[in-house]
Amino acid sequence: MSTLHSKAARRFNENREKTTWHDATFWALRQKRDQMAEGLDEWEQLREHASQIKRHTITHLADYLEQFAAQLESRGVIVHWARTADDFNKTVLEILQKHGVKKMVKSKSMLTEECGMNPYLEQNGIDVVETDLGERILQLLHQKPSHIVMPAIHLKREEVGRMFEEKGISKEIGNYDPTYLTRCARMHLRNQFMEAGAGMTGCNFGVAESGDIVVCTNEGNADM
């Protein structure tokens, strides 16, 4: 039986020139990753230590969530619990509607992706703007992420440039220089930040003992 993924992969592989480029791009990224890893003598030990922490946390998640929530509430944070994706989406919508929000900017969040939050909010009159550049590109192209860390890795700069021209984000027709396209995206997203009535960001990890929230970003959009 063919799955949606296998059908999409078959269509993608029909363009041999692009698949060759895609393979070379991913291989270059893997080489850079390996170079960074080789620069740390304790790389394998760090990997194993992180794996043990993750395994322990997952097997004790209920306890840590309650401790984390208690720490947040002690600081005046309102904590909402959701059993299902539908519960989560409804809670977000209720908060936005309570404050009269019509546009929300958000940074990358796999939870909201898995819950289908964006289309749910849009169906209920909320304009949702992805501010991670890769996610924003995919949102404007009406595509799904192709990679958990690099969601738009399957796209070439020419494809992004042509889409920016169609959306009026870039003014120089045929200019597909990455620096220029990035500058256009910054101006476009800055306006979205200024117009938004609310912001949302995912969380890379929370510290149950203290209630601290850690967010990692290479673009600064989550900080905004």
Secondary structure as UniProt FT lines:
FT   HELIX           4..13
FT   HELIX           16..38
FT   TURN            41..42
FT   HELIX           43..59
FT   HELIX           61..74
FT   TURN            75..76
FT   HELIX           85..98
FT   TURN            99..100
FT   STRAND          103..106
FT   HELIX           110..115
FT   HELIX           117..123
FT   TURN            124..125
FT   STRAND          127..130
FT   HELIX           133..141
FT   TURN            151..154
FT   HELIX           157..167
FT   TURN            173..174
FT   HELIX           178..195
FT   STRAND          198..200
FT   STRAND          205..207
FT   TURN            208..211
FT   STRAND          212..214
FT   TURN            221..223
//
